[in-house]
Amino acid sequence: MNRNPSPRGILHLDLDAFYASVEVLDRPELRGMPVIVGGDERRGVVAAASYEARKFGVHSAMPTATAKRLCPKGIFLPVRMSRYAEMSDTVFAIYRRFTPLVEPLSIDEAFLDVTGCERLFGSAEEVARKIKAAVREETGLTVSAGVAPNKFLAKIASDLGKPDGLTVVPPGGEHDFLDPLPVGKLWGVGKVTGETLLRRGIRTIGDLRRSSRETLVRTFGAHGEHLHELSRGIDDRPVETEREAKSVGHEDTYDHDLRDRGAMRRELLSLSDRVSSRLRRGGIRGKTVTLKVKYHDFVQVTRAVTLSDPTDDGGTIYRCCLDLLLDTEAGARAVRLLGISVSKLVPASDVRKKDRMEQLGLFSRPRAGTPELPKPVDPEKKEKLNRAMDRIREKFGPGGIVPGALPEGKPRGE
Amino acid sequence: MNFTVDRDLLVDVLTGIQGVAERRHTMPVLSHALITIGGGNLTVVASDLEIVVRCLQPVAAGEPGSIALPARKLLDIAKVLPKESAVMVARKEGNYVEISSGRSHFRLAGLPSQEFPEMPEKPSGKTVSIDGDTFRKLSERVVPFASSDETRYNLAGILLERAETEAGSMLRMVATDGHRLAMADGEGGNIGELLASRKILVPKKGILEIRKLAESGPGSIELSASEKFLFAAKGDTEVWVRLLDADFPDYRQVIPKENLLTATVARDAFAEVLRRVAVMAPDKVHSVKLSFSGKQLEVSSTSPDQGEARDLLEAEYEGPAMKIGFNGRYLQDAVSGVSEERMVLQLKDEVSQVILRPEKERNYLAIVMPMRIY
């Protein structure tokens, strides 16, 4: 394989206890207190915990009820996703001042490729310092950074110095860095693989690197090959910006299982709205709409439909999802999570200014259970409407305008 | 196993089964033809598990036996041998055969015959006889309307059913891809014996294989069906097609009854105009516009950034002026099915399905959904 002759400078940036930090920022009186953001006690889980709360053993993904037991004096706050998204946008905008090659992994994590930025901003390590300082100064948040020649090492590195850390893996230092770490730090090593490795006496990444590739392949198949590469710190994946993203999606886990199709439809409308505005913000459109449904028993199904033309319109995405929902057992079975993603993306500028004609379907009368579909709107008018909505939201925030069917006081993202 | 066969006959038989022998398949044996010698006959079988073709030819047979040989390679060899020569095939050690003609010798690796999938049984039910030409015509009319989208499993098939019409008991074929539909009836003979109370859904590829039988010469095709297979035989060749286990949409529901506006046009002239205007229709969507007013039908197309085309056609039309968008390809396919000189378009409005059919005959109709013009 063709290795880059000059090493890359990859940064993994991870905002520390992000949701909790934003809450503390907005309510300074909470500083120094154990702040826990998450769902409610009955069935919610912890989304983020401040470092003060972590001292009590509270961590994210833990049931809120457990957290309350561990940390009864904790400040328990509900998730305010739209506020976090806003802060996230501010922080990511700072990242983009240093390089256009920003790959968002989630609301609080991103990879940056700063290869070749030396003359502008200095070495990768210096860029990381500058970004950390800028984020702290401009937002008051702290971010942990991993600096390495590839994504995999950068991600492990950022995790080691938390909070407010800066860990550098210099080119050539891969083995020194990885060898002492437990194998569990590797992507794709969970409980099962970890135990299998342990039975073979493989405890650290160094142990893994020194074991033969053949044995790993025999035990784990293709995954073994991958593990062997990782143990040597090899990872050639490029940093992909959102424009190159494979899909754009959103999903929500609900406090109460949804049983009523009407409620599901409202949630789908909200999700469609968010996905479409992200598509438009990214200047992209997608052809395939995928609906994900997780039932109360965690069994998950996905249903997809491919459109004749790429779309960034919330209404179109919503109508697809209504149809797809009928192909699931949602309603007959209670639903704990709904998600929508749009893939097969193309830049919106590539979408031809069509002949303005749309093929109608022979059997596409509304099916039983679907409300009468609204008359299709002229795509140009739809575009104008979407642009106007985007402008209102730019000015007044995400809650500035919401679809009428979405209940008041429940703005997007919460 | 060994036998001697006429080179031209071998080429014919192997050409006939190529379409079914899969080239890229997860099961290597499916790219092979099963060659069997027994009872004075050479039997060649190809299968892709959905379709099985078997061809029987009398040959100067020596020792009986059977082996699976790569279908494409075997045909390649047969083709390069001199025309009208005698070809000798003899099994050697292992799974090799030696193929020779005159001074040319080939050694070809095969697979043991046991690896070849088992033959489906011949349906035990009644056999009905359909004129080969009728089968060919019906399938030609409807096959282009079936879906090529494999995820729309039920639309990728052709519906075969018995239709009771004024002209008697007919074999009816129906196909749709969700945007358009075609229905064709043909002389069914005793089709009731096969499709008395059932409809069968046959994959497009299977219909095409049976059509090949029909095209092999005059005569009728013998059809029978079991729960799982449609079986067709003509002369020395037999075809099994696995039926689709899916629900075909209720096509009668989309045949409109309130399309009271009619436009009558000359079939050939309409086909010509569509062909001309198609040149400037945008790629992929192939959209064209039909503007009905008075005695004229204007057909036009616009390709953004490229230009336009427009053509005129005489039409007997008495309704209000109307402009309807269509996928031009769909209209062309619909017109192809009409064999009369004059044809009728039955309309309702700009967004409802349109019926296209011959002026007099009732044995064919196509339904095309418009494209909405904004």
Interface residues (C-beta under 8 A of the other chain):
Chain A: S308 R352 K353 K354 D355 R356 M357 E358 Q359 L360 G361 L362 F363 S364 P376 D378 P379 E380
Chain B: T176 G178 H179 R180 L181 P249 V254 P282 V285 S287 T302 S303 P304 G325 N327 V351 Q353 I367 M369 P370 M371 R372 I373 Y374
